[in-house]
Amino acid sequence: MTTTDMTADQIHQLGLDEVKRIRGEMEVIKERDGFKGTLQEYFAYIRDSKDDAKFYYDNTDEGRQGYIDDATAAIENLKKELPNYFGILPKADLVVKRVEAFREQDGAPQHYYPGTPDGSRPGVYYAHLSDMKAMPKNELEVIAYHEGLPGHHMQISIAQELKGIPKFRTQAGSTAYVEGWALYTEALAKEMPNTYVTLGSDFGRLGSEMWRAIRLVVDTGMHHKKWSQQRAVDFFAQNSPAPLETIETEIRRYLVIPGQATAYKIGMIDIQRLRKMAEDTLGDEFDIKAFHDTVLGGGALPLDMLERQVKNWIEATKVE
């Protein structure tokens, strides 16, 4: 799933290290927010404040429209910055829509549906809005960036438009690459102006990253270190604001699809590593737009092939 040769022990330790790092960043936000309790108490404070407009939208048509409007505004703000970070931009536009009533489910995950390669139909970021109390405001931005721009919509749309490569490569997916890219862009968005401007939205970003870091620990814990299902649930709950029902569902997923959930964070970390390698090697010659175009310009590659592609670009840039 990760398309790497990392061992289960290495992935487990990486997860523990990442959980510790992210907890430290969460503690900083908790303190800046003036909360005096523990981090676990802060998780509960956010999770259980269902009637507080600071944390949740009203469970009404107005609340649902508010979510769509705010997600659209976040994406529109980010669109303005894309030319500063990407040389190649997708032809297809992106819109935010509520999932159709016949398939909407309370608390189901938001998702992306591709547009057309010629741009005649936009890509769609779909949100399940039947239960607004399952849609914390602090997660709105990070999910919009992950599912929309510069995440799945950017990567999948550009892949569909690629020329000069076999057709299957414009449609193929690799979890470590596709989800690694989307998770990388959650962090990339923080580098852009006017994103994650509230403590809540930045905490939501960290919560999303923590969720993927926890996966490294509990997946390898259960399948390699013989953890019980309950031990995995407990570790997840100690380190995430996610509701217990969500956590238990996630753990069941990891039980039946070993390794799949580890690919997200491994992919993110690898893309970040390749970027740092390029920055360190090229110095002032490093161009963030060219780097991103290189990462996206070959379709969804296994991570070892992506590294080869980035290294070839670095060498070509040095010659220039």
C-alpha positions as a Python dict, from the first residue, in 0.01 Angstrom:
ca = {
    (1, 'M'): (0, 0, 0),
    (2, 'T'): (279, 246, 84),
    (3, 'T'): (485, 149, -225),
    (4, 'T'): (794, 166, -1),
    (5, 'D'): (1017, -94, 162),
    (6, 'M'): (952, 36, 514),
    (7, 'T'): (903, -234, 777),
    (8, 'A'): (606, -249, 1010),
    (9, 'D'): (832, -159, 1302),
    (10, 'Q'): (962, 148, 1117),
    (11, 'I'): (611, 261, 1030),
    (12, 'H'): (496, 208, 1389),
    (13, 'Q'): (780, 416, 1531),
    (14, 'L'): (727, 688, 1271),
    (15, 'G'): (365, 703, 1377),
    (16, 'L'): (455, 735, 1745),
    (17, 'D'): (700, 1015, 1664),
    (18, 'E'): (442, 1200, 1454),
    (19, 'V'): (169, 1164, 1717),
    (20, 'K'): (404, 1313, 1976),
    (21, 'R'): (498, 1605, 1747),
    (22, 'I'): (140, 1685, 1653),
    (23, 'R'): (24, 1665, 2016),
    (24, 'G'): (283, 1929, 2098),
    (25, 'E'): (139, 2161, 1832),
    (26, 'M'): (-213, 2092, 1958),
    (27, 'E'): (-107, 2184, 2312),
    (28, 'V'): (15, 2521, 2184),
    (29, 'I'): (-322, 2600, 2025),
    (30, 'K'): (-509, 2483, 2335),
    (31, 'E'): (-305, 2722, 2549),
    (32, 'R'): (-347, 3009, 2303),
    (33, 'D'): (-721, 2947, 2319),
    (34, 'G'): (-708, 3003, 2695),
    (35, 'F'): (-822, 2651, 2785),
    (36, 'K'): (-689, 2543, 3126),
    (37, 'G'): (-761, 2169, 3118),
    (38, 'T'): (-580, 1875, 2961),
    (39, 'L'): (-566, 1811, 2588),
    (40, 'Q'): (-818, 1528, 2628),
    (41, 'E'): (-1053, 1770, 2805),
    (42, 'Y'): (-1005, 2016, 2519),
    (43, 'F'): (-1098, 1740, 2274),
    (44, 'A'): (-1419, 1679, 2470),
    (45, 'Y'): (-1493, 2052, 2494),
    (46, 'I'): (-1485, 2085, 2115),
    (47, 'R'): (-1661, 1756, 2046),
    (48, 'D'): (-1946, 1807, 2292),
    (49, 'S'): (-2028, 2175, 2226),
    (50, 'K'): (-2294, 2081, 1972),
    (51, 'D'): (-2508, 2389, 2039),
    (52, 'D'): (-2223, 2640, 2030),
    (53, 'A'): (-2218, 2834, 1702),
    (54, 'K'): (-1842, 2869, 1744),
    (55, 'F'): (-1802, 2497, 1678),
    (56, 'Y'): (-2105, 2376, 1479),
    (57, 'Y'): (-2354, 2498, 1221),
    (58, 'D'): (-2727, 2492, 1295),
    (59, 'N'): (-2899, 2171, 1186),
    (60, 'T'): (-3120, 2369, 949),
    (61, 'D'): (-3130, 2456, 581),
    (62, 'E'): (-2961, 2786, 672),
    (63, 'G'): (-2685, 2598, 852),
    (64, 'R'): (-2633, 2367, 556),
    (65, 'Q'): (-2615, 2657, 314),
    (66, 'G'): (-2372, 2826, 551),
    (67, 'Y'): (-2142, 2525, 526),
    (68, 'I'): (-2153, 2526, 146),
    (69, 'D'): (-2096, 2903, 134),
    (70, 'D'): (-1801, 2888, 374),
    (71, 'A'): (-1640, 2592, 196),
    (72, 'T'): (-1683, 2770, -138),
    (73, 'A'): (-1530, 3089, 4),
    (74, 'A'): (-1229, 2897, 137),
    (75, 'I'): (-1171, 2738, -204),
    (76, 'E'): (-1220, 3066, -391),
    (77, 'N'): (-967, 3236, -164),
    (78, 'L'): (-715, 2962, -230),
    (79, 'K'): (-775, 2966, -607),
    (80, 'K'): (-628, 3316, -621),
    (81, 'E'): (-298, 3186, -483),
    (82, 'L'): (-259, 2881, -707),
    (83, 'P'): (-57, 3056, -982),
    (84, 'N'): (209, 3133, -720),
    (85, 'Y'): (250, 2763, -638),
    (86, 'F'): (166, 2578, -961),
    (87, 'G'): (266, 2626, -1323),
    (88, 'I'): (7, 2377, -1448),
    (89, 'L'): (-353, 2449, -1351),
    (90, 'P'): (-654, 2224, -1424),
    (91, 'K'): (-899, 2316, -1698),
    (92, 'A'): (-1199, 2198, -1496),
    (93, 'D'): (-1343, 2429, -1233),
    (94, 'L'): (-1442, 2307, -885),
    (95, 'V'): (-1779, 2349, -715),
    (96, 'V'): (-1910, 2253, -370),
    (97, 'K'): (-2240, 2063, -350),
    (98, 'R'): (-2451, 1882, -97),
    (99, 'V'): (-2474, 1508, -158),
    (100, 'E'): (-2801, 1414, -328),
    (101, 'A'): (-3077, 1307, -87),
    (102, 'F'): (-3098, 951, -221),
    (103, 'R'): (-2740, 874, -114),
    (104, 'E'): (-2681, 1115, 174),
    (105, 'Q'): (-2585, 962, 510),
    (106, 'D'): (-2547, 1126, 851),
    (107, 'G'): (-2180, 1191, 922),
    (108, 'A'): (-2053, 1013, 611),
    (109, 'P'): (-1720, 1142, 478),
    (110, 'Q'): (-1704, 1419, 224),
    (111, 'H'): (-1565, 1316, -114),
    (112, 'Y'): (-1454, 1435, -455),
    (113, 'Y'): (-1600, 1352, -797),
    (114, 'P'): (-1386, 1440, -1102),
    (115, 'G'): (-1483, 1675, -1381),
    (116, 'T'): (-1400, 1620, -1747),
    (117, 'P'): (-1050, 1649, -1899),
    (118, 'D'): (-1165, 1929, -2132),
    (119, 'G'): (-1311, 2131, -1846),
    (120, 'S'): (-1666, 2120, -1980),
    (121, 'R'): (-1794, 1977, -1651),
    (122, 'P'): (-1649, 2089, -1317),
    (123, 'G'): (-1517, 1865, -1046),
    (124, 'V'): (-1742, 1844, -741),
    (125, 'Y'): (-1656, 1845, -373),
    (126, 'Y'): (-1954, 1667, -218),
    (127, 'A'): (-2052, 1714, 148),
    (128, 'H'): (-2295, 1505, 355),
    (129, 'L'): (-2504, 1766, 538),
    (130, 'S'): (-2803, 1576, 674),
    (131, 'D'): (-2656, 1598, 1026),
    (132, 'M'): (-2474, 1927, 1078),
    (133, 'K'): (-2372, 1821, 1429),
    (134, 'A'): (-2140, 1570, 1261),
    (135, 'M'): (-1970, 1853, 1069),
    (136, 'P'): (-1747, 2056, 1304),
    (137, 'K'): (-1667, 2403, 1176),
    (138, 'N'): (-1300, 2360, 1257),
    (139, 'E'): (-1272, 2080, 998),
    (140, 'L'): (-1430, 2274, 712),
    (141, 'E'): (-1116, 2430, 568),
    (142, 'V'): (-886, 2132, 589),
    (143, 'I'): (-1141, 1904, 422),
    (144, 'A'): (-1208, 2159, 147),
    (145, 'Y'): (-837, 2177, 70),
    (146, 'H'): (-794, 1798, 86),
    (147, 'E'): (-1092, 1706, -132),
    (148, 'G'): (-1085, 2014, -352),
    (149, 'L'): (-799, 2255, -407),
    (150, 'P'): (-509, 2205, -401),
    (151, 'G'): (-582, 1841, -315),
    (152, 'H'): (-774, 1577, -509),
    (153, 'H'): (-923, 1815, -766),
    (154, 'M'): (-583, 1953, -860),
    (155, 'Q'): (-410, 1615, -881),
    (156, 'I'): (-685, 1415, -1052),
    (157, 'S'): (-778, 1690, -1300),
    (158, 'I'): (-419, 1741, -1409),
    (159, 'A'): (-368, 1363, -1441),
    (160, 'Q'): (-673, 1339, -1669),
    (161, 'E'): (-530, 1608, -1897),
    (162, 'L'): (-180, 1459, -1933),
    (163, 'K'): (-55, 1388, -2285),
    (164, 'G'): (229, 1169, -2404),
    (165, 'I'): (179, 892, -2148),
    (166, 'P'): (-29, 572, -2168),
    (167, 'K'): (-398, 640, -2118),
    (168, 'F'): (-423, 419, -1811),
    (169, 'R'): (-175, 643, -1631),
    (170, 'T'): (-414, 936, -1662),
    (171, 'Q'): (-674, 736, -1467),
    (172, 'A'): (-472, 505, -1242),
    (173, 'G'): (-444, 561, -870),
    (174, 'S'): (-191, 476, -601),
    (175, 'T'): (-313, 537, -247),
    (176, 'A'): (26, 654, -120),
    (177, 'Y'): (50, 907, -403),
    (178, 'V'): (-314, 1020, -434),
    (179, 'E'): (-389, 1046, -63),
    (180, 'G'): (-33, 1146, 20),
    (181, 'W'): (-71, 1441, -216),
    (182, 'A'): (-405, 1543, -65),
    (183, 'L'): (-259, 1529, 286),
    (184, 'Y'): (51, 1719, 172),
    (185, 'T'): (-174, 1996, 39),
    (186, 'E'): (-347, 2032, 376),
    (187, 'A'): (-11, 2153, 505),
    (188, 'L'): (76, 2337, 182),
    (189, 'A'): (-238, 2548, 220),
    (190, 'K'): (-103, 2682, 549),
    (191, 'E'): (182, 2844, 354),
    (192, 'M'): (-71, 3044, 152),
    (193, 'P'): (-220, 3377, 266),
    (194, 'N'): (-551, 3393, 454),
    (195, 'T'): (-583, 3023, 532),
    (196, 'Y'): (-637, 2862, 873),
    (197, 'V'): (-663, 3212, 1021),
    (198, 'T'): (-859, 3102, 1330),
    (199, 'L'): (-726, 2884, 1610),
    (200, 'G'): (-1013, 2646, 1545),
    (201, 'S'): (-934, 2592, 1178),
    (202, 'D'): (-566, 2539, 1252),
    (203, 'F'): (-661, 2288, 1522),
    (204, 'G'): (-879, 2117, 1262),
    (205, 'R'): (-577, 2091, 1033),
    (206, 'L'): (-377, 1927, 1311),
    (207, 'G'): (-667, 1696, 1392),
    (208, 'S'): (-670, 1576, 1032),
    (209, 'E'): (-297, 1512, 1033),
    (210, 'M'): (-318, 1342, 1374),
    (211, 'W'): (-587, 1109, 1242),
    (212, 'R'): (-349, 989, 968),
    (213, 'A'): (-52, 964, 1208),
    (214, 'I'): (-258, 751, 1447),
    (215, 'R'): (-323, 511, 1161),
    (216, 'L'): (47, 432, 1136),
    (217, 'V'): (46, 324, 1500),
    (218, 'V'): (-279, 132, 1529),
    (219, 'D'): (-262, -48, 1193),
    (220, 'T'): (85, -184, 1261),
    (221, 'G'): (-7, -231, 1625),
    (222, 'M'): (-294, -467, 1543),
    (223, 'H'): (-144, -649, 1246),
    (224, 'H'): (219, -674, 1357),
    (225, 'K'): (240, -617, 1731),
    (226, 'K'): (-73, -815, 1822),
    (227, 'W'): (-261, -522, 1974),
    (228, 'S'): (-621, -592, 2066),
    (229, 'Q'): (-896, -398, 1892),
    (230, 'Q'): (-974, -222, 2221),
    (231, 'R'): (-612, -113, 2268),
    (232, 'A'): (-621, 45, 1921),
    (233, 'V'): (-949, 223, 2003),
    (234, 'D'): (-805, 352, 2330),
    (235, 'F'): (-488, 485, 2164),
    (236, 'F'): (-695, 661, 1898),
    (237, 'A'): (-927, 816, 2159),
    (238, 'Q'): (-636, 940, 2372),
    (239, 'N'): (-492, 1136, 2081),
    (240, 'S'): (-787, 1257, 1872),
    (241, 'P'): (-1103, 1465, 1918),
    (242, 'A'): (-1297, 1222, 1696),
    (243, 'P'): (-1619, 1076, 1846),
    (244, 'L'): (-1594, 722, 1982),
    (245, 'E'): (-1837, 586, 1721),
    (246, 'T'): (-1617, 724, 1443),
    (247, 'I'): (-1306, 580, 1604),
    (248, 'E'): (-1459, 233, 1634),
    (249, 'T'): (-1566, 244, 1269),
    (250, 'E'): (-1217, 347, 1165),
    (251, 'I'): (-1054, 66, 1363),
    (252, 'R'): (-1282, -191, 1198),
    (253, 'R'): (-1175, -53, 862),
    (254, 'Y'): (-807, -99, 948),
    (255, 'L'): (-876, -456, 1060),
    (256, 'V'): (-1021, -562, 725),
    (257, 'I'): (-787, -364, 494),
    (258, 'P'): (-440, -411, 645),
    (259, 'G'): (-189, -144, 548),
    (260, 'Q'): (-419, 74, 337),
    (261, 'A'): (-465, 346, 595),
    (262, 'T'): (-89, 381, 650),
    (263, 'A'): (-37, 499, 293),
    (264, 'Y'): (-182, 849, 350),
    (265, 'K'): (78, 972, 599),
    (266, 'I'): (365, 782, 437),
    (267, 'G'): (282, 952, 106),
    (268, 'M'): (262, 1296, 266),
    (269, 'I'): (593, 1255, 446),
    (270, 'D'): (763, 1131, 131),
    (271, 'I'): (647, 1427, -78),
    (272, 'Q'): (764, 1662, 198),
    (273, 'R'): (1098, 1479, 204),
    (274, 'L'): (1138, 1514, -173),
    (275, 'R'): (1058, 1884, -152),
    (276, 'K'): (1319, 1939, 120),
    (277, 'M'): (1573, 1741, -82),
    (278, 'A'): (1505, 1966, -381),
    (279, 'E'): (1521, 2284, -170),
    (280, 'D'): (1850, 2179, -8),
    (281, 'T'): (2006, 2075, -340),
    (282, 'L'): (1891, 2366, -554),
    (283, 'G'): (1902, 2648, -300),
    (284, 'D'): (1803, 2973, -468),
    (285, 'E'): (1729, 2783, -789),
    (286, 'F'): (1443, 2595, -624),
    (287, 'D'): (1106, 2681, -783),
    (288, 'I'): (800, 2565, -592),
    (289, 'K'): (587, 2578, -906),
    (290, 'A'): (829, 2358, -1100),
    (291, 'F'): (849, 2114, -810),
    (292, 'H'): (473, 2074, -792),
    (293, 'D'): (447, 2042, -1169),
    (294, 'T'): (708, 1765, -1153),
    (295, 'V'): (519, 1580, -881),
    (296, 'L'): (188, 1606, -1068),
    (297, 'G'): (322, 1572, -1422),
    (298, 'G'): (353, 1195, -1442),
    (299, 'G'): (24, 1076, -1300),
    (300, 'A'): (-17, 875, -980),
    (301, 'L'): (321, 706, -943),
    (302, 'P'): (456, 464, -682),
    (303, 'L'): (669, 665, -441),
    (304, 'D'): (1000, 516, -560),
    (305, 'M'): (921, 619, -918),
    (306, 'L'): (813, 963, -798),
    (307, 'E'): (1150, 1003, -626),
    (308, 'R'): (1327, 912, -949),
    (309, 'Q'): (1120, 1169, -1137),
    (310, 'V'): (1200, 1443, -885),
    (311, 'K'): (1571, 1357, -888),
    (312, 'N'): (1575, 1376, -1269),
    (313, 'W'): (1415, 1721, -1248),
    (314, 'I'): (1671, 1833, -991),
    (315, 'E'): (1959, 1720, -1212),
    (316, 'A'): (1809, 1890, -1517),
    (317, 'T'): (1759, 2211, -1320),
    (318, 'K'): (2120, 2207, -1200),
    (319, 'V'): (2242, 2178, -1560),
    (320, 'E'): (2037, 2479, -1662),
}
